[in-house]
């Protein structure tokens, strides 16, 4: 949990600060499941703007289902940054539906294989909602991302889960 702060204090170099996230750089594909249905997922992570930000571009294509007979394509853009004043990683996600989620890192396992972010704010949704993104690294070429939502006054419930493999 304190690894990003220690890394920043010890080195101050961007490559050391970003060590917990270098795993994600590259192209990924996989499948998703959950409340919106089954999906095919394509994602790419890359460092941008001189390595100061990690950009994540995501496209999830949902199959037709009874509640949504035409299916759906969801796209979002994420930017990870390191807030040096707070000594914390921040993730901002911009969703095609108009939602903007601002997360802050709330845990990083000591082995670096589980990373969890919880929202500080969500734009364009009723007040009181919260979201959580958890990444579990399974191997050098596979991870699982779980997206959970909490209605006002409620506990988090899984909304969707994506299983991604590194694209060769």
C-alpha positions in Angstrom: 0.0 0.0 0.0 2.9 2.4 0.7 5.0 1.2 -2.2 4.4 4.3 -4.4 5.3 6.7 -1.6 8.5 4.8 -0.9 9.5 4.5 -4.5 8.9 8.3 -5.0 10.9 9.1 -1.8 13.8 6.9 -2.8 14.3 7.8 -6.4 12.1 10.5 -7.7 12.6 9.2 -11.2 9.5 8.6 -13.4 10.6 5.0 -14.4 10.8 4.0 -10.7 7.5 5.8 -9.8 5.7 3.9 -12.6 7.2 0.5 -11.8 3.8 -0.9 -10.4 2.1 -0.1 -13.8 4.7 -1.0 -16.4 3.1 -4.5 -16.6 0.1 -3.0 -18.4 1.9 -1.4 -21.3 0.9 -3.0 -24.5 -2.2 -4.3 -26.3 -4.7 -6.6 -24.7 -7.8 -8.5 -25.6 -10.3 -10.6 -23.8 -13.8 -11.2 -22.6 -16.1 -9.5 -20.1 -19.1 -10.5 -18.1 -21.5 -9.0 -15.6 -24.6 -6.9 -15.4 -24.3 -5.4 -18.9 -23.9 -8.9 -20.4 -21.1 -10.7 -22.2 -18.5 -8.7 -24.1 -15.3 -8.8 -26.2 -12.7 -6.3 -24.8 -9.9 -4.6 -26.6 -7.5 -2.4 -24.6 -4.2 -0.6 -25.1 -2.0 1.0 -22.4 0.9 3.3 -23.3 2.9 6.1 -21.7 2.2 9.6 -23.2 3.3 13.2 -22.8 6.9 12.4 -22.0 6.1 9.5 -19.8 4.2 11.5 -17.3 0.8 9.7 -17.9 -0.2 6.2 -18.6 -3.1 6.2 -21.1 -5.6 3.4 -21.3 -7.9 3.1 -24.3 -10.8 0.6 -23.9 -13.5 -0.8 -26.2 -16.0 -3.3 -25.0 -18.5 -4.8 -27.5 -21.5 -6.3 -25.8 -23.5 -9.0 -27.4 -27.2 -8.6 -28.0 -29.4 -9.7 -25.1 -33.0 -9.5 -24.1 -32.7 -6.2 -22.4 -30.5 -4.8 -25.2 -31.4 -6.6 -28.4 -29.0 -4.5 -30.6 -26.0 -5.0 -28.3 -23.8 -2.1 -27.4 -20.3 -0.7 -27.8 -18.8 1.0 -24.7 -15.6 3.1 -25.0 -13.6 4.8 -22.4 -10.3 6.6 -22.1 -8.3 6.5 -18.9 -5.3 8.5 -17.7 -3.2 7.4 -14.8 -1.0 10.1 -13.2 1.1 10.5 -10.1 0.1 13.4 -7.9 3.4 14.4 -6.3 1.7 16.7 -3.7 -0.4 13.9 -2.3 2.2 11.2 -3.3 -0.7 9.1 -4.8 -1.6 7.7 -8.1 -4.8 9.0 -9.6 -6.9 7.5 -12.4 -9.3 9.6 -14.4 -11.7 7.8 -16.8 -13.7 9.5 -19.5 -16.7 7.3 -20.7 -18.5 7.7 -24.0 -21.7 7.9 -21.9 -20.5 11.1 -20.4 -19.4 9.8 -17.0 -16.0 11.0 -15.7 -14.6 9.0 -12.8 -11.7 10.2 -10.7 -10.1 7.4 -8.7 -7.3 7.4 -6.2 -5.1 4.4 -5.5 -6.3 2.9 -2.2 -4.2 -0.3 -2.2 -1.3 -2.0 -3.9 -0.4 -5.4 -2.6 3.2 -6.0 -1.4 3.8 -8.3 -4.3 2.4 -5.7 -6.8 -0.1 -8.1 -8.2 -3.3 -6.5 -6.9 -4.0 -2.8 -7.5 -7.2 -1.1 -6.3 -8.6 2.4 -7.0 -11.7 3.9 -5.4 -13.5 7.0 -6.7 -13.0 10.5 -5.2 -15.7 11.9 -7.5 -18.0 10.9 -10.4 -19.4 13.4 -12.8 -22.8 13.2 -14.5 -24.3 10.7 -12.0 -26.5 11.3 -9.0 -24.6 12.2 -5.8 -23.5 9.5 -3.5 -22.5 6.8 -6.0 -19.0 5.3 -5.7 -16.9 3.1 -8.0 -14.0 0.8 -7.5 -11.5 -0.6 -10.1 -9.4 -3.6 -9.1 -6.7 -5.2 -11.2 -5.4 -8.7 -10.4 -2.3 -9.8 -12.3 -2.5 -13.5 -12.9 0.6 -14.1 -14.9 3.1 -12.2 -17.2 0.4 -12.1 -19.9 -3.0 -12.1 -18.1 -4.9 -9.9 -15.7 -8.5 -9.6 -14.4 -10.1 -6.2 -13.9 -13.2 -5.9 -11.7 -15.4 -2.8 -11.8 -17.7 -2.4 -8.8 -20.4 0.2 -8.0 -22.0 1.3 -4.8 -25.3 3.1 -4.7 -25.7 5.8 -2.1 -25.5 4.2 1.4 -24.8 0.8 -0.1 -21.8 -1.5 -0.3 -19.9 -2.2 -3.5 -21.3 -4.8 -5.9 -19.5 -6.2 -8.9 -20.9 -4.6 -12.1 -18.5 -6.2 -14.6 -15.3 -8.3 -14.8 -12.9 -8.4 -17.7 -10.3 -11.1 -18.2 -7.6 -9.8 -20.5 -4.6 -11.5 -22.2 -1.6 -9.7 -23.8 -2.0 -9.6 -27.5 1.0 -10.8 -29.4 
